[in-house]
Structure formats: C-alpha cells, structure tokens
Amino acid sequence: MLVVGLTGDVGAGKSTIAKAWMKLGAFLIDSDEVVRSLWSTARMRDEAFSRFGQKAIRADDGSVDLSAIADAVFSREEDYRWVCGLLHPLALEKIERMLDERHGWVVVELPLLFEAGRPSWLDIVFYVTAPEEARMERTRARGWSAEELKRRERWLLPSAHKAALADIVFRNDEPLECSLSKIEKMGKKMGEIAQMAGSFPAPGNEGRRLLLEAILK
C-alpha cells in the first residue's frame, strides 16, 4: 500500500488534485469528513458545550453548531489551539484505523497535516501551493472575502516552512490543463507503485528518496 498525504495552502487546489487522482484509482480519505463525523459524537458535543456554552449547540436538533464553532476558533487563538489539540489526535487515530481496511493507493487529504504533526503511516507528503491572487479567487467561490481567508490562515504555520517539510511541492500556478497533466502523470506512477505490493523501497530517508525519484522521473 502507498499512503500519500495531500496538504497545502487554503485555496491552492487540493480538492482538484484529489479528484484527479481518484479518477486514476486512488482511494480518498478526506480528513474534513472525518472531523465532521467526530463532531457528531456525544463526546465532542459535551466538549463543545463545556467550552462554548449553549451557543455551540443547535436548538432544533441538539447537534453541534459548526458555524458557531468556526466563528469562535477563527476569532480567538486560545479557542483555536484548544480545538486543534482536541481534534487532531482523534482524527489521526480514526484515519489510521481506516487505513487498516485499505490496500493499494490511498490519498489522505489533510489540510492541517503539519499543524497536527506528520503521522508515521504517511509514505510521502504532497504539498500544494499557489499564488495568493489565485487562492483568493478560488475561496471567493466559497463566499469568503480576502479578509476571511487571512483570518482563517493567521494561526497556521508559514507556507514556506510547510513546503520545506514536504516531500513534493507542487506549485499550482499554470493553466488548469497543464497542471492536471503533471498531476495525472505523477498519479499514474503512484498507482503503479502502490500495486507493487511492497516491492518499492522500505520506509526511511533512503527509501523515501528512491520512492520520490520513481514518482518524479
């Protein structure tokens, strides 16, 4: 099995890359979906109520109001750190259990991979970056202003720091057709490597170097 961690800047194009790789046969685990499932548990409901009070609970069905949580965590760094410290370990544990049931090529989309800490079960980390103007354009489609994008990024690690920690950095600054061509080329190689059933290099710095050479050549 080959497990690829897909991360990058907000609005850089992670979801587009994930969809392209899924078409090539990758199984996608979306950490945002994992986190949403965790918020639906009794434990997280109790934690949200204890931290934020009734405003964090929807009056109609008693579920956690994720919009209220988002408003809190992107307004106060103390609340942001609290939520991350609680959710990140739980999400990574759940993803690891999900991987036990998989084989072949698995892509785990982890927007806050480096903030959470790189888990040992990732074979390689693929980091996506893009010019700020392009990222603002993409996030406007979500209804975010430039100020909202900056608000959501202000407590993240610097992009340059995260790029330095990644195994592969993909600069998504070309026309979509050109970018997808490169993404698909690397994706096909990842799929081929994943089907080699353990014949690709073992974990470790040298093994990862050889693995990356096979993907990028």
TIKOL-323229 format. One record per residue (C-alpha): z, y, x; residue number from 1. Coordinates in nm, 3 decimals. Each point is the difference from the previous one (the first is absolute). Layout:
<papa><z>Z</z><y>Y</y><x>X</x><seq>NUM</seq></papa>
...
END
This chain:
<papa><z>0.000</z><y>0.000</y><x>0.000</x><seq>1</seq></papa>
<papa><z>-0.075</z><y>0.354</y><x>0.112</x><seq>2</seq></papa>
<papa><z>0.227</z><y>0.273</y><x>-0.141</x><seq>3</seq></papa>
<papa><z>-0.129</z><y>0.355</y><x>0.036</x><seq>4</seq></papa>
<papa><z>0.222</z><y>0.300</y><x>-0.070</x><seq>5</seq></papa>
<papa><z>-0.205</z><y>0.283</y><x>-0.153</x><seq>6</seq></papa>
<papa><z>0.162</z><y>0.343</y><x>0.025</x><seq>7</seq></papa>
<papa><z>-0.095</z><y>0.361</y><x>0.062</x><seq>8</seq></papa>
<papa><z>0.022</z><y>0.360</y><x>-0.111</x><seq>9</seq></papa>
<papa><z>0.027</z><y>0.095</y><x>-0.366</x><seq>10</seq></papa>
<papa><z>-0.352</z><y>0.031</y><x>-0.141</x><seq>11</seq></papa>
<papa><z>-0.168</z><y>-0.142</y><x>0.311</x><seq>12</seq></papa>
<papa><z>-0.176</z><y>-0.278</y><x>-0.190</x><seq>13</seq></papa>
<papa><z>0.228</z><y>-0.306</y><x>0.022</x><seq>14</seq></papa>
<papa><z>-0.078</z><y>-0.116</y><x>-0.354</x><seq>15</seq></papa>
<papa><z>-0.376</z><y>0.024</y><x>0.058</x><seq>16</seq></papa>
<papa><z>0.034</z><y>-0.216</y><x>0.311</x><seq>17</seq></papa>
<papa><z>0.224</z><y>-0.249</y><x>-0.181</x><seq>18</seq></papa>
<papa><z>-0.258</z><y>-0.039</y><x>-0.278</x><seq>19</seq></papa>
<papa><z>-0.281</z><y>-0.052</y><x>0.252</x><seq>20</seq></papa>
<papa><z>0.196</z><y>-0.273</y><x>0.175</x><seq>21</seq></papa>
<papa><z>0.093</z><y>-0.168</y><x>-0.328</x><seq>22</seq></papa>
<papa><z>-0.371</z><y>-0.031</y><x>-0.076</x><seq>23</seq></papa>
<papa><z>-0.033</z><y>-0.183</y><x>0.333</x><seq>24</seq></papa>
<papa><z>0.270</z><y>-0.250</y><x>-0.095</x><seq>25</seq></papa>
<papa><z>0.330</z><y>0.158</y><x>0.106</x><seq>26</seq></papa>
<papa><z>0.306</z><y>-0.051</y><x>-0.217</x><seq>27</seq></papa>
<papa><z>0.170</z><y>0.337</y><x>-0.053</x><seq>28</seq></papa>
<papa><z>0.372</z><y>0.058</y><x>-0.029</x><seq>29</seq></papa>
<papa><z>0.064</z><y>0.357</y><x>-0.113</x><seq>30</seq></papa>
<papa><z>0.347</z><y>0.114</y><x>0.101</x><seq>31</seq></papa>
<papa><z>-0.008</z><y>0.273</y><x>-0.267</x><seq>32</seq></papa>
<papa><z>-0.024</z><y>-0.273</y><x>-0.263</x><seq>33</seq></papa>
<papa><z>0.284</z><y>-0.188</y><x>0.170</x><seq>34</seq></papa>
<papa><z>0.216</z><y>0.312</y><x>-0.009</x><seq>35</seq></papa>
<papa><z>-0.079</z><y>0.057</y><x>-0.368</x><seq>36</seq></papa>
<papa><z>0.108</z><y>-0.356</y><x>-0.075</x><seq>37</seq></papa>
<papa><z>0.328</z><y>0.062</y><x>0.184</x><seq>38</seq></papa>
<papa><z>0.070</z><y>0.311</y><x>-0.210</x><seq>39</seq></papa>
<papa><z>-0.018</z><y>-0.220</y><x>-0.309</x><seq>40</seq></papa>
<papa><z>0.295</z><y>-0.213</y><x>0.113</x><seq>41</seq></papa>
<papa><z>0.354</z><y>0.048</y><x>-0.132</x><seq>42</seq></papa>
<papa><z>0.125</z><y>0.070</y><x>0.351</x><seq>43</seq></papa>
<papa><z>-0.234</z><y>0.292</y><x>0.058</x><seq>44</seq></papa>
<papa><z>0.065</z><y>0.139</y><x>-0.347</x><seq>45</seq></papa>
<papa><z>0.372</z><y>0.001</y><x>0.077</x><seq>46</seq></papa>
<papa><z>-0.060</z><y>0.156</y><x>0.342</x><seq>47</seq></papa>
<papa><z>-0.217</z><y>0.275</y><x>-0.153</x><seq>48</seq></papa>
<papa><z>0.256</z><y>0.077</y><x>-0.270</x><seq>49</seq></papa>
<papa><z>0.284</z><y>0.007</y><x>0.254</x><seq>50</seq></papa>
<papa><z>-0.191</z><y>0.238</y><x>0.227</x><seq>51</seq></papa>
<papa><z>-0.179</z><y>0.230</y><x>-0.245</x><seq>52</seq></papa>
<papa><z>0.175</z><y>-0.047</y><x>-0.333</x><seq>53</seq></papa>
<papa><z>-0.160</z><y>-0.020</y><x>-0.343</x><seq>54</seq></papa>
<papa><z>-0.300</z><y>0.210</y><x>0.102</x><seq>55</seq></papa>
<papa><z>-0.128</z><y>-0.301</y><x>0.198</x><seq>56</seq></papa>
<papa><z>-0.009</z><y>-0.223</y><x>-0.309</x><seq>57</seq></papa>
<papa><z>-0.262</z><y>0.020</y><x>-0.274</x><seq>58</seq></papa>
<papa><z>0.158</z><y>0.057</y><x>-0.340</x><seq>59</seq></papa>
<papa><z>-0.261</z><y>-0.201</y><x>-0.190</x><seq>60</seq></papa>
<papa><z>0.034</z><y>-0.336</y><x>0.173</x><seq>61</seq></papa>
<papa><z>0.278</z><y>0.032</y><x>0.260</x><seq>62</seq></papa>
<papa><z>-0.232</z><y>-0.053</y><x>0.295</x><seq>63</seq></papa>
<papa><z>0.006</z><y>0.204</y><x>0.321</x><seq>64</seq></papa>
<papa><z>-0.192</z><y>0.326</y><x>-0.033</x><seq>65</seq></papa>
<papa><z>-0.214</z><y>-0.014</y><x>0.314</x><seq>66</seq></papa>
<papa><z>-0.124</z><y>0.356</y><x>-0.044</x><seq>67</seq></papa>
<papa><z>0.360</z><y>0.124</y><x>0.005</x><seq>68</seq></papa>
<papa><z>0.070</z><y>-0.210</y><x>0.309</x><seq>69</seq></papa>
<papa><z>-0.310</z><y>0.140</y><x>0.174</x><seq>70</seq></papa>
<papa><z>0.102</z><y>0.355</y><x>-0.085</x><seq>71</seq></papa>
<papa><z>0.343</z><y>-0.060</y><x>0.152</x><seq>72</seq></papa>
<papa><z>-0.105</z><y>-0.176</y><x>0.318</x><seq>73</seq></papa>
<papa><z>-0.277</z><y>0.248</y><x>0.084</x><seq>74</seq></papa>
<papa><z>0.236</z><y>0.291</y><x>-0.057</x><seq>75</seq></papa>
<papa><z>0.305</z><y>-0.107</y><x>0.200</x><seq>76</seq></papa>
<papa><z>-0.018</z><y>-0.176</y><x>0.336</x><seq>77</seq></papa>
<papa><z>0.339</z><y>-0.162</y><x>-0.062</x><seq>78</seq></papa>
<papa><z>-0.131</z><y>-0.169</y><x>-0.314</x><seq>79</seq></papa>
<papa><z>-0.324</z><y>-0.094</y><x>0.175</x><seq>80</seq></papa>
<papa><z>0.188</z><y>-0.172</y><x>0.283</x><seq>81</seq></papa>
<papa><z>0.226</z><y>-0.176</y><x>-0.249</x><seq>82</seq></papa>
<papa><z>-0.289</z><y>-0.145</y><x>-0.201</x><seq>83</seq></papa>
<papa><z>-0.189</z><y>-0.109</y><x>0.312</x><seq>84</seq></papa>
<papa><z>0.308</z><y>-0.164</y><x>0.149</x><seq>85</seq></papa>
<papa><z>0.051</z><y>-0.195</y><x>-0.320</x><seq>86</seq></papa>
<papa><z>-0.357</z><y>-0.093</y><x>-0.089</x><seq>87</seq></papa>
<papa><z>-0.170</z><y>-0.067</y><x>0.333</x><seq>88</seq></papa>
<papa><z>0.201</z><y>-0.311</y><x>0.096</x><seq>89</seq></papa>
<papa><z>-0.030</z><y>-0.143</y><x>-0.353</x><seq>90</seq></papa>
<papa><z>-0.375</z><y>0.059</y><x>-0.011</x><seq>91</seq></papa>
<papa><z>-0.061</z><y>-0.156</y><x>0.342</x><seq>92</seq></papa>
<papa><z>0.210</z><y>-0.303</y><x>-0.091</x><seq>93</seq></papa>
<papa><z>-0.195</z><y>-0.051</y><x>-0.322</x><seq>94</seq></papa>
<papa><z>-0.334</z><y>0.035</y><x>0.178</x><seq>95</seq></papa>
<papa><z>0.108</z><y>-0.257</y><x>0.260</x><seq>96</seq></papa>
<papa><z>0.079</z><y>-0.245</y><x>-0.280</x><seq>97</seq></papa>
<papa><z>-0.341</z><y>0.068</y><x>-0.152</x><seq>98</seq></papa>
<papa><z>-0.165</z><y>-0.079</y><x>0.332</x><seq>99</seq></papa>
<papa><z>0.160</z><y>-0.344</y><x>0.002</x><seq>100</seq></papa>
<papa><z>-0.229</z><y>-0.087</y><x>-0.291</x><seq>101</seq></papa>
<papa><z>-0.319</z><y>0.130</y><x>0.159</x><seq>102</seq></papa>
<papa><z>-0.256</z><y>-0.114</y><x>0.256</x><seq>103</seq></papa>
<papa><z>-0.317</z><y>0.144</y><x>0.151</x><seq>104</seq></papa>
<papa><z>-0.044</z><y>0.376</y><x>0.032</x><seq>105</seq></papa>
<papa><z>0.272</z><y>0.216</y><x>-0.154</x><seq>106</seq></papa>
<papa><z>0.003</z><y>0.379</y><x>-0.003</x><seq>107</seq></papa>
<papa><z>0.334</z><y>0.169</y><x>-0.070</x><seq>108</seq></papa>
<papa><z>-0.040</z><y>0.364</y><x>-0.099</x><seq>109</seq></papa>
<papa><z>0.312</z><y>0.176</y><x>0.130</x><seq>110</seq></papa>
<papa><z>-0.021</z><y>0.381</y><x>-0.018</x><seq>111</seq></papa>
<papa><z>0.344</z><y>0.037</y><x>0.164</x><seq>112</seq></papa>
<papa><z>-0.035</z><y>-0.285</y><x>0.248</x><seq>113</seq></papa>
<papa><z>0.133</z><y>0.183</y><x>0.303</x><seq>114</seq></papa>
<papa><z>0.267</z><y>0.184</y><x>-0.196</x><seq>115</seq></papa>
<papa><z>0.127</z><y>-0.338</y><x>-0.125</x><seq>116</seq></papa>
<papa><z>-0.035</z><y>-0.169</y><x>0.340</x><seq>117</seq></papa>
<papa><z>-0.280</z><y>-0.236</y><x>0.103</x><seq>118</seq></papa>
<papa><z>0.086</z><y>-0.353</y><x>-0.119</x><seq>119</seq></papa>
<papa><z>-0.055</z><y>-0.298</y><x>0.230</x><seq>120</seq></papa>
<papa><z>-0.233</z><y>-0.173</y><x>-0.247</x><seq>121</seq></papa>
<papa><z>-0.279</z><y>0.253</y><x>0.050</x><seq>122</seq></papa>
<papa><z>-0.265</z><y>-0.119</y><x>0.244</x><seq>123</seq></papa>
<papa><z>-0.169</z><y>0.340</y><x>0.033</x><seq>124</seq></papa>
<papa><z>0.043</z><y>0.349</y><x>-0.143</x><seq>125</seq></papa>
<papa><z>-0.302</z><y>0.199</y><x>-0.116</x><seq>126</seq></papa>
<papa><z>0.065</z><y>0.374</y><x>-0.029</x><seq>127</seq></papa>
<papa><z>-0.231</z><y>0.228</y><x>-0.201</x><seq>128</seq></papa>
<papa><z>-0.019</z><y>0.373</y><x>0.059</x><seq>129</seq></papa>
<papa><z>-0.231</z><y>0.274</y><x>-0.126</x><seq>130</seq></papa>
<papa><z>-0.043</z><y>0.377</y><x>0.029</x><seq>131</seq></papa>
<papa><z>0.251</z><y>0.198</y><x>-0.206</x><seq>132</seq></papa>
<papa><z>-0.274</z><y>0.156</y><x>-0.214</x><seq>133</seq></papa>
<papa><z>-0.131</z><y>-0.342</y><x>-0.101</x><seq>134</seq></papa>
<papa><z>0.350</z><y>-0.125</y><x>-0.077</x><seq>135</seq></papa>
<papa><z>0.070</z><y>0.303</y><x>-0.217</x><seq>136</seq></papa>
<papa><z>-0.322</z><y>-0.059</y><x>-0.190</x><seq>137</seq></papa>
<papa><z>0.094</z><y>-0.362</y><x>-0.070</x><seq>138</seq></papa>
<papa><z>0.353</z><y>0.081</y><x>-0.108</x><seq>139</seq></papa>
<papa><z>-0.123</z><y>0.275</y><x>-0.232</x><seq>140</seq></papa>
<papa><z>-0.153</z><y>-0.284</y><x>-0.200</x><seq>141</seq></papa>
<papa><z>0.358</z><y>-0.122</y><x>-0.055</x><seq>142</seq></papa>
<papa><z>0.095</z><y>0.341</y><x>-0.133</x><seq>143</seq></papa>
<papa><z>0.178</z><y>0.109</y><x>0.318</x><seq>144</seq></papa>
<papa><z>-0.025</z><y>0.348</y><x>0.145</x><seq>145</seq></papa>
<papa><z>-0.007</z><y>0.064</y><x>0.373</x><seq>146</seq></papa>
<papa><z>0.366</z><y>0.095</y><x>-0.025</x><seq>147</seq></papa>
<papa><z>0.085</z><y>-0.329</y><x>-0.171</x><seq>148</seq></papa>
<papa><z>-0.174</z><y>-0.197</y><x>0.274</x><seq>149</seq></papa>
<papa><z>0.200</z><y>0.184</y><x>0.266</x><seq>150</seq></papa>
<papa><z>0.321</z><y>-0.050</y><x>-0.199</x><seq>151</seq></papa>
<papa><z>-0.054</z><y>-0.376</y><x>-0.009</x><seq>152</seq></papa>
<papa><z>-0.078</z><y>-0.018</y><x>0.370</x><seq>153</seq></papa>
<papa><z>0.267</z><y>0.225</y><x>0.142</x><seq>154</seq></papa>
<papa><z>0.252</z><y>-0.275</y><x>0.083</x><seq>155</seq></papa>
<papa><z>-0.253</z><y>-0.253</y><x>0.128</x><seq>156</seq></papa>
<papa><z>-0.049</z><y>-0.077</y><x>0.366</x><seq>157</seq></papa>
<papa><z>-0.268</z><y>0.217</y><x>0.166</x><seq>158</seq></papa>
<papa><z>-0.350</z><y>-0.143</y><x>-0.034</x><seq>159</seq></papa>
<papa><z>-0.059</z><y>0.002</y><x>0.376</x><seq>160</seq></papa>
<papa><z>0.318</z><y>-0.201</y><x>0.054</x><seq>161</seq></papa>
<papa><z>-0.099</z><y>-0.263</y><x>-0.256</x><seq>162</seq></papa>
<papa><z>-0.354</z><y>-0.023</y><x>0.136</x><seq>163</seq></papa>
<papa><z>0.143</z><y>-0.068</y><x>0.345</x><seq>164</seq></papa>
<papa><z>0.199</z><y>-0.292</y><x>-0.140</x><seq>165</seq></papa>
<papa><z>-0.296</z><y>-0.158</y><x>-0.181</x><seq>166</seq></papa>
<papa><z>-0.227</z><y>-0.269</y><x>0.140</x><seq>167</seq></papa>
<papa><z>-0.318</z><y>0.142</y><x>-0.152</x><seq>168</seq></papa>
<papa><z>-0.050</z><y>0.365</y><x>-0.099</x><seq>169</seq></papa>
<papa><z>-0.287</z><y>0.068</y><x>-0.239</x><seq>170</seq></papa>
<papa><z>-0.105</z><y>0.363</y><x>-0.035</x><seq>171</seq></papa>
<papa><z>-0.149</z><y>0.030</y><x>-0.345</x><seq>172</seq></papa>
<papa><z>-0.202</z><y>0.313</y><x>0.069</x><seq>173</seq></papa>
<papa><z>-0.357</z><y>-0.120</y><x>-0.061</x><seq>174</seq></papa>
<papa><z>-0.207</z><y>-0.033</y><x>-0.319</x><seq>175</seq></papa>
<papa><z>0.130</z><y>-0.281</y><x>-0.220</x><seq>176</seq></papa>
<papa><z>-0.300</z><y>-0.225</y><x>0.069</x><seq>177</seq></papa>
<papa><z>0.055</z><y>0.019</y><x>0.377</x><seq>178</seq></papa>
<papa><z>0.374</z><y>-0.057</y><x>-0.029</x><seq>179</seq></papa>
<papa><z>-0.042</z><y>-0.299</y><x>-0.229</x><seq>180</seq></papa>
<papa><z>-0.254</z><y>-0.154</y><x>0.234</x><seq>181</seq></papa>
<papa><z>0.253</z><y>0.006</y><x>0.286</x><seq>182</seq></papa>
<papa><z>0.282</z><y>-0.119</y><x>-0.226</x><seq>183</seq></papa>
<papa><z>-0.204</z><y>-0.291</y><x>-0.130</x><seq>184</seq></papa>
<papa><z>-0.104</z><y>-0.101</y><x>0.351</x><seq>185</seq></papa>
<papa><z>0.362</z><y>-0.020</y><x>0.112</x><seq>186</seq></papa>
<papa><z>0.097</z><y>-0.166</y><x>-0.326</x><seq>187</seq></papa>
<papa><z>-0.252</z><y>-0.280</y><x>0.043</x><seq>188</seq></papa>
<papa><z>0.140</z><y>-0.072</y><x>0.345</x><seq>189</seq></papa>
<papa><z>0.356</z><y>-0.004</y><x>-0.136</x><seq>190</seq></papa>
<papa><z>-0.106</z><y>-0.245</y><x>-0.267</x><seq>191</seq></papa>
<papa><z>-0.162</z><y>-0.226</y><x>0.256</x><seq>192</seq></papa>
<papa><z>0.307</z><y>0.011</y><x>0.224</x><seq>193</seq></papa>
<papa><z>0.229</z><y>-0.079</y><x>-0.294</x><seq>194</seq></papa>
<papa><z>-0.199</z><y>-0.314</y><x>-0.074</x><seq>195</seq></papa>
<papa><z>0.051</z><y>-0.132</y><x>0.353</x><seq>196</seq></papa>
<papa><z>0.334</z><y>-0.149</y><x>-0.115</x><seq>197</seq></papa>
<papa><z>0.210</z><y>0.098</y><x>0.297</x><seq>198</seq></papa>
<papa><z>-0.261</z><y>-0.027</y><x>0.273</x><seq>199</seq></papa>
<papa><z>0.010</z><y>0.374</y><x>0.066</x><seq>200</seq></papa>
<papa><z>0.249</z><y>0.128</y><x>0.262</x><seq>201</seq></papa>
<papa><z>0.371</z><y>-0.048</y><x>-0.058</x><seq>202</seq></papa>
<papa><z>0.224</z><y>0.303</y><x>-0.070</x><seq>203</seq></papa>
<papa><z>0.104</z><y>0.223</y><x>0.288</x><seq>204</seq></papa>
<papa><z>-0.156</z><y>0.290</y><x>0.188</x><seq>205</seq></papa>
<papa><z>-0.271</z><y>-0.208</y><x>0.166</x><seq>206</seq></papa>
<papa><z>-0.076</z><y>-0.191</y><x>-0.317</x><seq>207</seq></papa>
<papa><z>-0.027</z><y>0.324</y><x>-0.197</x><seq>208</seq></papa>
<papa><z>-0.229</z><y>0.149</y><x>0.265</x><seq>209</seq></papa>
<papa><z>-0.239</z><y>-0.295</y><x>-0.026</x><seq>210</seq></papa>
<papa><z>0.015</z><y>0.013</y><x>-0.378</x><seq>211</seq></papa>
<papa><z>-0.089</z><y>0.367</y><x>-0.002</x><seq>212</seq></papa>
<papa><z>-0.286</z><y>-0.055</y><x>0.241</x><seq>213</seq></papa>
<papa><z>-0.142</z><y>-0.261</y><x>-0.237</x><seq>214</seq></papa>
<papa><z>0.020</z><y>0.239</y><x>-0.295</x><seq>215</seq></papa>
<papa><z>-0.138</z><y>0.307</y><x>0.176</x><seq>216</seq></papa>
<papa><z>-0.279</z><y>-0.149</y><x>0.209</x><seq>217</seq></papa>
END
